[in-house]
Amino acid sequence: MPKFAANLTMLFTELPFMDRFAAARAAGFDAVEYLFPYDYSTEELVSALKKNGLQQVLHNLPAGDWAAGERGIACHAGRTAEFREGVNRAITYATALGCPQVNCLAGKLPEAASSTLAHATLVANLRFAASALEAAGIRLLIEPINTFDIPGFFLSRTDQALAILDEVASPNLFVQYDIYHAQRMEGELASTLGKHMARIGHIQLADNPGRNEPGTGEINYTWLFKHIDAAGYSGWIGCEYKPKTTTTEGLGWLAGAMT
């Protein structure tokens, strides 16, 4: 049976961020994820998790200047020191939060940058991060993201991510498979999940089009959840979608997925 984690960056946004933990628990979630923890102290976040009986299952490495439009710096040559500082900061937070894995956003290819250099930079940064995180008992993930939503994002397809895993050659590096992004870029959801499940460390969901909750678009989630179970996935599925109305009103799909 699938296990679902509320993505607090996307869900319950009618509430202040720190109030979303209680809302997730009230809605029946046992776990949460979100993009970044770094605007809050570890003490605040640990308190919110413990108070609400929630497990933290994922957050991202620092990803540059998000407000300015950056979506990761792992492929940016010349920012290796900043990337490594971010890895150390992520370890501090993930350790305090009991978070077993963190995701690395590759970033957008900088204007006029060489894709060859960007690739080499990404691989080198991932080797460093995978090793540092492994020493801390934390898994590293990389996530292909569709280039319709984020034009220029450097890592956009599952086969590209798998090739990077091969090149980095670390047992501590896995794919974060976001069903929404994969549907937009390549489809073949069931086949890809079944074939590569051993290399997938985390799954996220949203329907397409619209990136809303399951049941609002073209993806047959009722069937896909059963397929994910049959393929042997035992991890969490992050609910990283934009509710079509309010989060609570759109949670009807969840009860059906748990039966």
Salt bridges, closest charged atoms under 4 A:
ASP30 OD1 - ARG25 NH1 2.92
GLU33 OE1 - HIS202 NE2 2.72
GLU70 OE2 - ARG79 NH1 2.58
GLU82 OE1 - ARG79 NE 2.92
ASP149 OD1 - ARG184 NH1 2.93
ASP159 OD1 - ARG157 NE 3.69
ASP166 OD1 - ARG199 NH2 2.67
GLU167 OE1 - HIS119 NE2 2.68
ASP178 OD2 - HIS181 NE2 3.88
GLU240 OE1 - ARG211 NH2 2.99
